[in-house]
Amino acid sequence: MMNAIILAGGKSIRFGSDKAFAKIGDSTLIESLFLSLSLVFNKIIIVTNFKERYKNFPAIITEDIFKDAGPLGGLYAGLKASNSDRNFVVACDMPLVNLMLIKYMAGLIDGDAIVPMINGKVEPLHAVYSKKCISAVEAQLKSGIYKIQEVFNLVDTRYIKEDVINKYDPSLLSFLNINLQKDMQKIKACLKY
């Protein structure tokens, strides 16, 4: 059974506060995402450098092994903490996940990394990674190369093209993320429909 890994270790500098706990309606971003993922996954791992904030979540809470290494460090910690070979990895600031798209991705068996590609741009923080990626991620971290996309040159990567993604998520809401306070308005507007 595949696990889900939520990367929630970011410093949220541009946002101004911990965006995982920004409110959307009656819940926070992380609560909304966690609830959605719990409909598909039995086990969820949260990677954070603020473990105390997540103590009430029924999840495995782990922290970065390589500090200040961005999402790549979070990916490494999450894969190391997981007892599943394959894992769906998502950033905590992407609350509008599409469960049908996730199920489709989870059902693909080819590739050590299964990554959506939209307009020629990869979406590494809404992707499936196998534990076979650990050694490549670790080598990159030790080299000080923190760009997560570089991993795809080192492992068997399968890209999901936009025409396939559109069958499940034609508005591409799954990939809407929050960097600034104004981005919250986009998310709230989407939730009204």
C-alpha positions in Angstrom: 0.0 0.0 0.0 1.3 3.4 -1.0 1.8 6.1 1.7 1.4 9.9 1.3 4.2 12.3 2.3 3.3 15.9 3.0 6.3 18.3 2.9 5.6 21.0 5.6 9.1 22.1 6.5 9.2 25.3 4.6 10.0 28.6 6.3 7.1 30.5 4.5 9.3 33.6 4.4 7.3 35.2 1.4 4.0 34.3 3.0 4.9 35.9 6.3 3.7 33.1 8.6 3.5 29.3 8.6 1.3 28.8 5.6 0.4 25.2 6.5 -1.8 26.7 9.3 -3.3 29.5 7.2 -7.1 29.4 7.5 -9.4 28.4 4.6 -12.9 28.5 5.8 -13.2 26.4 9.0 -9.9 24.6 8.5 -6.2 25.2 7.8 -4.4 24.4 4.6 -2.7 21.4 6.2 -6.0 20.1 7.7 -7.8 20.4 4.4 -5.0 18.6 2.6 -4.6 15.9 5.3 -8.4 15.2 5.2 -8.3 14.8 1.4 -5.3 12.5 1.4 -6.7 10.4 4.2 -9.5 9.4 1.9 -7.0 7.6 -0.3 -4.0 6.7 1.9 -4.0 4.7 5.2 -0.7 6.2 6.3 0.4 9.8 6.0 3.9 11.1 6.8 4.4 14.8 7.6 7.9 16.1 7.2 8.4 19.3 9.3 11.0 21.1 11.4 8.2 22.0 13.8 7.0 18.6 15.1 5.2 20.1 18.0 2.7 21.9 15.7 1.6 18.6 14.3 1.2 16.5 17.4 -2.6 16.3 17.0 -2.4 14.8 13.5 -2.9 11.0 13.2 0.3 10.8 11.1 3.9 9.8 11.3 5.8 13.1 12.0 9.4 13.3 11.0 11.9 16.0 10.5 14.6 16.9 8.0 17.8 14.8 8.2 19.6 17.3 6.0 18.8 20.7 7.4 18.1 23.8 5.2 18.0 21.6 2.0 14.5 22.7 0.9 12.0 20.3 -0.6 14.8 17.9 -1.6 15.7 17.4 2.1 12.0 16.9 2.9 11.7 14.3 0.1 14.7 12.4 1.5 13.4 12.5 5.1 9.9 11.4 4.0 11.2 8.5 1.9 13.4 7.3 4.7 10.5 7.4 7.2 8.1 5.5 4.9 7.6 1.8 5.1 6.1 1.8 1.6 8.2 1.4 -1.5 6.1 3.9 -3.4 4.9 7.2 -2.0 2.8 10.1 -3.2 4.6 13.3 -2.2 2.9 16.7 -2.1 3.7 20.2 -0.7 1.5 21.4 2.2 0.6 24.5 0.3 -1.3 22.6 -2.5 -4.7 22.0 -0.8 -6.8 21.4 -4.0 -5.5 18.0 -4.8 -7.7 15.9 -7.1 -8.2 12.4 -5.7 -8.9 10.8 -9.1 -5.6 12.2 -10.5 -3.8 10.9 -7.4 -5.4 7.4 -7.7 -4.4 7.4 -11.4 -0.8 8.3 -10.5 -0.7 5.7 -7.7 -1.8 3.0 -10.1 1.1 3.5 -12.5 3.8 0.9 -11.9 6.5 2.1 -14.4 9.1 4.5 -13.2 10.8 5.3 -9.9 9.5 8.8 -10.2 6.1 9.6 -11.7 5.9 13.4 -12.3 3.3 15.6 -13.9 4.5 17.9 -16.6 2.5 21.0 -17.6 3.5 23.4 -20.3 6.9 21.7 -20.3 7.3 22.4 -16.6 7.6 19.5 -14.1 5.6 19.4 -10.8 8.0 17.6 -8.5 5.9 18.4 -5.3 2.9 16.5 -6.6 4.5 13.3 -7.7 5.1 9.6 -6.9 8.6 8.5 -5.7 9.8 5.0 -5.0 12.4 4.3 -2.3 14.8 3.6 -5.2 15.2 7.4 -5.4 16.8 7.6 -2.0 20.4 7.0 -3.1 20.1 9.6 -5.9 18.5 12.2 -3.6 21.2 11.5 -0.9 24.0 11.9 -3.5 22.5 15.2 -4.6 22.1 16.5 -1.0 25.7 15.6 -0.2 26.8 17.5 -3.3 24.9 20.5 -2.3 22.6 20.4 -5.3 19.2 21.1 -3.9 17.1 21.4 -7.1 14.7 18.6 -6.9 14.3 18.3 -10.7 17.9 17.2 -11.0 16.9 13.8 -9.4 14.9 13.0 -12.5 18.1 12.8 -14.5 19.4 10.1 -12.1 16.4 7.8 -11.7 13.9 6.1 -14.0 11.4 9.0 -14.4 8.0 8.8 -16.1 6.3 12.0 -17.0 2.6 12.4 -17.1 1.6 14.7 -20.0 -1.0 17.5 -19.7 -3.5 15.7 -21.9 -3.7 12.9 -19.4 -3.8 15.3 -16.4 -6.7 17.2 -18.1 -8.9 14.0 -18.0 -8.8 14.2 -14.2 -8.1 17.8 -13.4 -8.9 20.1 -16.4 -8.6 23.3 -14.4 -5.2 22.1 -13.0 -6.3 23.1 -9.5 -4.1 20.3 -8.1 -1.0 22.4 -8.9 -2.2 25.7 -7.5 0.1 26.5 -4.6 0.4 29.3 -2.1 3.5 31.5 -1.9 2.0 34.9 -1.0 -1.0 36.1 1.1 -2.8 37.0 -2.1 -2.7 33.4 -3.3 -5.1 32.5 -0.5 -7.8 34.4 -2.3 -7.4 32.2 -5.4 -7.7 29.1 -3.3 -10.8 30.5 -1.5 -12.4 31.4 -4.8 -11.8 27.9 -6.1 -13.4 26.3 -3.0 -16.6 28.3 -3.6 -17.3 26.3 -6.8 
